Amino acid sequence: MSFFKKLTSKFSPSTGSDSDSYWIYVRCNRCGETIRARVNLYNDLTPNYEEGGSTYFCRKVLMGESLCFQRIEVSLTFDQNRKVIDQQATGGKFITQAEYSQSQGAPT
């Protein structure tokens, strides 16, 4: 039986590690819905060649699931170590993970 578990683990998608992810949390300006989105630091970033490739850029368009379906455009700039150096949101504003958890009714 362990043979089949090993075989299926080879072909099942990996969830990735937390070091590969950057989570963003926003609140919609129109309805107040909170949204969480994941940025994969190795697949979602684009090198910024105008600055010698030393920074990365990511743009995501987020939409809530239940209230108003307003689009929120998020632009993130990362340094060469994939740490956020600038973030901007249009149609919403960034919130903390604690604010997101509180809006979802989860304990912080």
N, CA and C atoms as an extended XYZ file, in Angstrom:
324
Properties=species:S:1:pos:R:3:atomname:S:1:resname:S:1:resid:I:1 pbc="F F F"
N         0.816       -1.197        0.000 N   MET     1
C         0.000        0.000        0.000 CA  MET     1
C         0.858        1.259        0.000 C   MET     1
N         2.020        1.230        0.644 N   SER     2
C         2.873        2.408        0.686 CA  SER     2
C         3.386        2.768       -0.709 C   SER     2
N         3.510        1.781       -1.586 N   PHE     3
C         3.925        2.056       -2.954 CA  PHE     3
C         2.943        2.998       -3.636 C   PHE     3
N         1.639        2.758       -3.461 N   PHE     4
C         0.631        3.606       -4.094 CA  PHE     4
C         0.607        5.009       -3.493 C   PHE     4
N         0.851        5.104       -2.193 N   LYS     5
C         0.919        6.435       -1.561 CA  LYS     5
C         2.090        7.227       -2.109 C   LYS     5
N         3.229        6.575       -2.282 N   LYS     6
C         4.395        7.253       -2.844 CA  LYS     6
C         4.132        7.671       -4.283 C   LYS     6
N         3.487        6.799       -5.025 N   LEU     7
C         3.193        7.091       -6.422 CA  LEU     7
C         2.227        8.266       -6.554 C   LEU     7
N         1.168        8.277       -5.757 N   THR     8
C         0.203        9.373       -5.848 CA  THR     8
C         0.786       10.683       -5.334 C   THR     8
N         1.703       10.619       -4.372 N   SER     9
C         2.309       11.856       -3.872 CA  SER     9
C         3.194       12.502       -4.930 C   SER     9
N         3.752       11.698       -5.827 N   LYS    10
C         4.580       12.242       -6.911 CA  LYS    10
C         3.747       13.049       -7.909 C   LYS    10
N         2.486       12.646       -8.095 N   PHE    11
C         1.656       13.280       -9.101 CA  PHE    11
C         0.627       14.249       -8.537 C   PHE    11
N         0.517       14.337       -7.238 N   SER    12
C        -0.434       15.286       -6.654 CA  SER    12
C         0.227       16.647       -6.541 C   SER    12
N        -0.551       17.717       -6.710 N   PRO    13
C         0.036       19.052       -6.655 CA  PRO    13
C         0.496       19.367       -5.241 C   PRO    13
N         1.635       20.026       -5.160 N   SER    14
C         2.131       20.422       -3.846 CA  SER    14
C         1.473       21.734       -3.440 C   SER    14
N         1.292       21.920       -2.158 N   THR    15
C         0.640       23.132       -1.671 CA  THR    15
C         1.626       24.273       -1.530 C   THR    15
N         2.909       23.998       -1.596 N   GLY    16
C         3.911       25.035       -1.461 CA  GLY    16
C         4.160       25.333       -0.002 C   GLY    16
N         5.259       25.966        0.251 N   SER    17
C         5.571       26.305        1.628 CA  SER    17
C         5.244       27.764        1.880 C   SER    17
N         5.225       28.127        3.155 N   ASP    18
C         4.931       29.513        3.501 CA  ASP    18
C         6.025       30.456        3.023 C   ASP    18
N         7.242       29.956        2.864 N   SER    19
C         8.320       30.818        2.386 CA  SER    19
C         8.130       31.188        0.917 C   SER    19
N         7.297       30.447        0.198 N   ASP    20
C         7.016       30.740       -1.205 CA  ASP    20
C         5.838       31.689       -1.371 C   ASP    20
N         5.199       32.075       -0.269 N   SER    21
C         3.948       32.830       -0.348 CA  SER    21
C         4.046       34.170        0.365 C   SER    21
N         3.301       35.111       -0.162 N   TYR    22
C         3.079       36.388        0.506 CA  TYR    22
C         1.569       36.615        0.455 C   TYR    22
N         0.942       36.787        1.615 N   TRP    23
C        -0.508       36.962        1.675 CA  TRP    23
C        -0.845       38.435        1.752 C   TRP    23
N        -1.841       38.842        0.972 N   ILE    24
C        -2.326       40.219        1.036 CA  ILE    24
C        -3.776       40.211        1.501 C   ILE    24
N        -4.130       41.249        2.223 N   TYR    25
C        -5.472       41.389        2.784 CA  TYR    25
C        -5.963       42.779        2.436 C   TYR    25
N        -7.158       42.867        1.835 N   VAL    26
C        -7.726       44.161        1.457 CA  VAL    26
C        -9.190       44.234        1.883 C   VAL    26
N        -9.662       45.473        2.007 N   ARG    27
C       -11.072       45.728        2.300 CA  ARG    27
C       -11.624       46.579        1.153 C   ARG    27
N       -12.756       46.159        0.606 N   CYS    28
C       -13.397       46.854       -0.503 CA  CYS    28
C       -13.891       48.230       -0.041 C   CYS    28
N       -13.620       49.256       -0.847 N   ASN    29
C       -14.087       50.604       -0.526 CA  ASN    29
C       -15.601       50.735       -0.643 C   ASN    29
N       -16.209       49.958       -1.508 N   ARG    30
C       -17.637       50.097       -1.765 CA  ARG    30
C       -18.499       49.413       -0.708 C   ARG    30
N       -18.199       48.147       -0.394 N   CYS    31
C       -19.086       47.381        0.491 CA  CYS    31
C       -18.443       46.967        1.811 C   CYS    31
N       -17.121       47.074        1.913 N   GLY    32
C       -16.442       46.711        3.138 CA  GLY    32
C       -16.064       45.246        3.254 C   GLY    32
N       -16.312       44.455        2.222 N   GLU    33
C       -15.950       43.040        2.266 CA  GLU    33
C       -14.429       42.902        2.343 C   GLU    33
N       -13.967       41.948        3.138 N   THR    34
C       -12.535       41.703        3.241 CA  THR    34
C       -12.157       40.518        2.360 C   THR    34
N       -10.993       40.638        1.734 N   ILE    35
C       -10.537       39.645        0.767 CA  ILE    35
C        -9.094       39.282        1.086 C   ILE    35
N        -8.779       38.012        0.981 N   ARG    36
C        -7.420       37.522        1.168 CA  ARG    36
C        -6.960       36.913       -0.143 C   ARG    36
N        -5.700       37.191       -0.524 N   ALA    37
C        -5.145       36.641       -1.760 CA  ALA    37
C        -3.693       36.244       -1.524 C   ALA    37
N        -3.270       35.224       -2.230 N   ARG    38
C        -1.912       34.703       -2.108 CA  ARG    38
C        -1.084       35.115       -3.313 C   ARG    38
N         0.133       35.564       -3.049 N   VAL    39
C         1.101       35.855       -4.101 CA  VAL    39
C         2.190       34.798       -3.997 C   VAL    39
N         2.391       34.045       -5.069 N   ASN    40
C         3.470       33.073       -5.104 CA  ASN    40
C         4.742       33.827       -5.475 C   ASN    40
N         5.707       33.858       -4.576 N   LEU    41
C         6.906       34.670       -4.755 CA  LEU    41
C         7.833       34.164       -5.858 C   LEU    41
N         7.584       32.972       -6.371 N   TYR    42
C         8.446       32.443       -7.422 CA  TYR    42
C         7.744       32.315       -8.771 C   TYR    42
N         6.422       32.481       -8.802 N   ASN    43
C         5.708       32.373      -10.076 CA  ASN    43
C         4.916       33.625      -10.445 C   ASN    43
N         4.523       34.425       -9.473 N   ASP    44
C         3.679       35.584       -9.762 CA  ASP    44
C         4.462       36.871       -9.981 C   ASP    44
N         5.741       36.887       -9.675 N   LEU    45
C         6.529       38.121       -9.778 CA  LEU    45
C         7.178       38.249      -11.145 C   LEU    45
N         7.233       39.488      -11.627 N   THR    46
C         7.851       39.794      -12.902 CA  THR    46
C         9.065       40.685      -12.651 C   THR    46
N        10.230       40.349      -13.191 N   PRO    47
C        11.405       41.211      -13.002 CA  PRO    47
C        11.175       42.570      -13.661 C   PRO    47
N        11.615       43.615      -12.985 N   ASN    48
C        11.518       44.970      -13.519 CA  ASN    48
C        12.843       45.283      -14.215 C   ASN    48
N        12.911       45.066      -15.520 N   TYR    49
C        14.154       45.209      -16.265 CA  TYR    49
C        14.569       46.666      -16.425 C   TYR    49
N        13.632       47.603      -16.275 N   GLU    50
C        13.986       49.019      -16.393 CA  GLU    50
C        14.931       49.455      -15.282 C   GLU    50
N        14.871       48.767      -14.143 N   GLU    51
C        15.753       49.097      -13.024 CA  GLU    51
C        16.859       48.049      -12.877 C   GLU    51
N        17.243       47.451      -13.973 N   GLY    52
C        18.330       46.486      -13.959 CA  GLY    52
C        17.951       45.116      -13.437 C   GLY    52
N        16.667       44.834      -13.301 N   GLY    53
C        16.231       43.532      -12.835 CA  GLY    53
C        16.402       43.334      -11.341 C   GLY    53
N        16.642       44.419      -10.604 N   SER    54
C        16.877       44.285       -9.165 CA  SER    54
C        15.599       44.322       -8.349 C   SER    54
N        14.474       44.628       -8.984 N   THR    55
C        13.187       44.610       -8.293 CA  THR    55
C        12.212       43.747       -9.072 C   THR    55
N        11.116       43.393       -8.398 N   TYR    56
C        10.066       42.584       -9.008 CA  TYR    56
C         8.739       43.300       -8.853 C   TYR    56
N         7.819       43.003       -9.759 N   PHE    57
C         6.510       43.638       -9.765 CA  PHE    57
C         5.430       42.559       -9.823 C   PHE    57
N         4.312       42.819       -9.150 N   CYS    58
C         3.168       41.917       -9.206 CA  CYS    58
C         1.897       42.750       -9.233 C   CYS    58
N         0.996       42.396      -10.111 N   ARG    59
C        -0.304       43.061      -10.211 CA  ARG    59
C        -1.371       41.995      -10.136 C   ARG    59
N        -2.337       42.211       -9.252 N   LYS    60
C        -3.464       41.287       -9.128 CA  LYS    60
C        -4.746       42.095       -9.114 C   LYS    60
N        -5.776       41.530       -9.699 N   VAL    61
C        -7.112       42.113       -9.643 CA  VAL    61
C        -7.955       41.161       -8.811 C   VAL    61
N        -8.460       41.672       -7.696 N   LEU    62
C        -9.222       40.861       -6.747 CA  LEU    62
C       -10.687       41.238       -6.809 C   LEU    62
N       -11.532       40.275       -6.507 N   MET    63
C       -12.973       40.511       -6.484 CA  MET    63
C       -13.558       39.680       -5.348 C   MET    63
N       -14.470       40.281       -4.616 N   GLY    64
C       -15.121       39.567       -3.525 CA  GLY    64
C       -16.025       38.469       -4.034 C   GLY    64
N       -16.584       37.727       -3.095 N   GLU    65
C       -17.415       36.587       -3.469 CA  GLU    65
C       -18.897       36.798       -3.256 C   GLU    65
N       -19.273       37.719       -2.382 N   SER    66
C       -20.681       37.701       -2.011 CA  SER    66
C       -21.406       39.038       -2.036 C   SER    66
N       -20.706       40.147       -2.006 N   LEU    67
C       -21.426       41.401       -1.812 CA  LEU    67
C       -21.579       42.215       -3.101 C   LEU    67
N       -20.541       42.916       -3.514 N   CYS    68
C       -20.754       43.856       -4.622 CA  CYS    68
C       -19.961       43.545       -5.886 C   CYS    68
N       -19.005       42.645       -5.838 N   PHE    69
C       -18.200       42.246       -6.986 CA  PHE    69
C       -17.391       43.401       -7.573 C   PHE    69
N       -17.049       44.372       -6.744 N   GLN    70
C       -16.166       45.465       -7.135 CA  GLN    70
C       -14.760       44.914       -7.344 C   GLN    70
N       -14.095       45.325       -8.411 N   ARG    71
C       -12.720       44.888       -8.647 CA  ARG    71
C       -11.755       45.770       -7.870 C   ARG    71
N       -10.787       45.137       -7.247 N   ILE    72
C        -9.754       45.846       -6.500 CA  ILE    72
C        -8.420       45.490       -7.142 C   ILE    72
N        -7.738       46.489       -7.665 N   GLU    73
C        -6.447       46.260       -8.308 CA  GLU    73
C        -5.333       46.516       -7.303 C   GLU    73
N        -4.465       45.533       -7.154 N   VAL    74
C        -3.365       45.602       -6.201 CA  VAL    74
C        -2.057       45.542       -6.977 C   VAL    74
N        -1.158       46.483       -6.700 N   SER    75
C         0.170       46.506       -7.310 CA  SER    75
C         1.207       46.428       -6.205 C   SER    75
N         2.118       45.479       -6.329 N   LEU    76
C         3.146       45.269       -5.320 CA  LEU    76
C         4.514       45.332       -5.974 C   LEU    76
N         5.458       45.956       -5.279 N   THR    77
C         6.845       45.986       -5.725 CA  THR    77
C         7.688       45.295       -4.663 C   THR    77
N         8.548       44.391       -5.103 N   PHE    78
C         9.403       43.613       -4.216 CA  PHE    78
C        10.859       43.933       -4.525 C   PHE    78
N        11.728       43.834       -3.508 N   ASP    79
C        13.151       44.014       -3.737 CA  ASP    79
C        13.760       42.715       -4.261 C   ASP    79
N        15.074       42.689       -4.422 N   GLN    80
C        15.730       41.507       -4.994 CA  GLN    80
C        15.639       40.284       -4.087 C   GLN    80
N        15.331       40.497       -2.803 N   ASN    81
C        15.146       39.387       -1.869 CA  ASN    81
C        13.688       38.985       -1.714 C   ASN    81
N        12.834       39.518       -2.577 N   ARG    82
C        11.395       39.245       -2.596 CA  ARG    82
C        10.699       39.707       -1.321 C   ARG    82
N        11.096       40.857       -0.825 N   LYS    83
C        10.442       41.521        0.307 CA  LYS    83
C         9.705       42.738       -0.239 C   LYS    83
N         8.504       42.992        0.267 N   VAL    84
C         7.679       44.094       -0.237 CA  VAL    84
C         8.330       45.435        0.102 C   VAL    84
N         8.457       46.287       -0.917 N   ILE    85
C         8.964       47.639       -0.686 CA  ILE    85
C         7.922       48.700       -1.007 C   ILE    85
N         6.863       48.322       -1.743 N   ASP    86
C         5.785       49.272       -2.048 CA  ASP    86
C         4.529       48.486       -2.371 C   ASP    86
N         3.388       49.011       -1.934 N   GLN    87
C         2.110       48.391       -2.263 CA  GLN    87
C         1.056       49.472       -2.446 C   GLN    87
N         0.225       49.287       -3.453 N   GLN    88
C        -0.847       50.231       -3.755 CA  GLN    88
C        -2.098       49.451       -4.099 C   GLN    88
N        -3.239       50.014       -3.729 N   ALA    89
C        -4.522       49.376       -4.032 CA  ALA    89
C        -5.474       50.428       -4.588 C   ALA    89
N        -6.202       50.059       -5.623 N   THR    90
C        -7.227       50.906       -6.216 CA  THR    90
C        -8.562       50.200       -6.051 C   THR    90
N        -9.533       50.886       -5.443 N   GLY    91
C       -10.841       50.287       -5.209 CA  GLY    91
C       -10.963       49.637       -3.846 C   GLY    91
N        -9.886       49.664       -3.077 N   GLY    92
C        -9.873       49.078       -1.745 CA  GLY    92
C        -8.670       49.581       -0.986 C   GLY    92
N        -8.521       49.091        0.244 N   LYS    93
C        -7.349       49.480        1.024 CA  LYS    93
C        -6.790       48.248        1.721 C   LYS    93
N        -5.497       48.269        1.951 N   PHE    94
C        -4.833       47.164        2.619 CA  PHE    94
C        -5.217       47.144        4.097 C   PHE    94
N        -5.380       45.932        4.626 N   ILE    95
C        -5.647       45.743        6.041 CA  ILE    95
C        -4.659       44.708        6.567 C   ILE    95
N        -4.599       44.561        7.874 N   THR    96
C        -3.697       43.577        8.478 CA  THR    96
C        -4.364       42.206        8.513 C   THR    96
N        -3.557       41.201        8.780 N   GLN    97
C        -4.085       39.843        8.916 CA  GLN    97
C        -5.037       39.759       10.100 C   GLN    97
N        -4.737       40.489       11.168 N   ALA    98
C        -5.613       40.484       12.352 CA  ALA    98
C        -6.970       41.092       12.022 C   ALA    98
N        -6.991       42.169       11.244 N   GLU    99
C        -8.265       42.776       10.845 CA  GLU    99
C        -9.069       41.822        9.970 C   GLU    99
N        -8.374       41.116        9.077 N   TYR   100
C        -9.056       40.144        8.230 CA  TYR   100
C        -9.656       39.025        9.068 C   TYR   100
N        -8.860       38.475        9.999 N   SER   101
C        -9.344       37.383       10.860 CA  SER   101
C       -10.528       37.827       11.682 C   SER   101
N       -10.497       39.046       12.187 N   GLN   102
C       -11.600       39.567       12.977 CA  GLN   102
C       -12.867       39.697       12.142 C   GLN   102
N       -12.717       40.113       10.897 N   SER   103
C       -13.901       40.253       10.030 CA  SER   103
C       -14.497       38.898        9.659 C   SER   103
N       -13.683       37.840        9.710 N   GLN   104
C       -14.145       36.499        9.373 CA  GLN   104
C       -14.705       35.779       10.604 C   GLN   104
N       -14.581       36.404       11.766 N   GLY   105
C       -15.090       35.805       12.988 CA  GLY   105
C       -14.135       34.818       13.629 C   GLY   105
N       -12.895       34.785       13.152 N   ALA   106
C       -11.897       33.858       13.714 CA  ALA   106
C       -11.173       34.553       14.859 C   ALA   106
N       -10.770       33.798       15.861 N   PRO   107
C        -9.989       34.391       16.943 CA  PRO   107
C        -8.623       34.799       16.446 C   PRO   107
N        -8.072       35.892       16.963 N   THR   108
C        -6.760       36.378       16.496 CA  THR   108
C        -5.624       35.798       17.285 C   THR   108
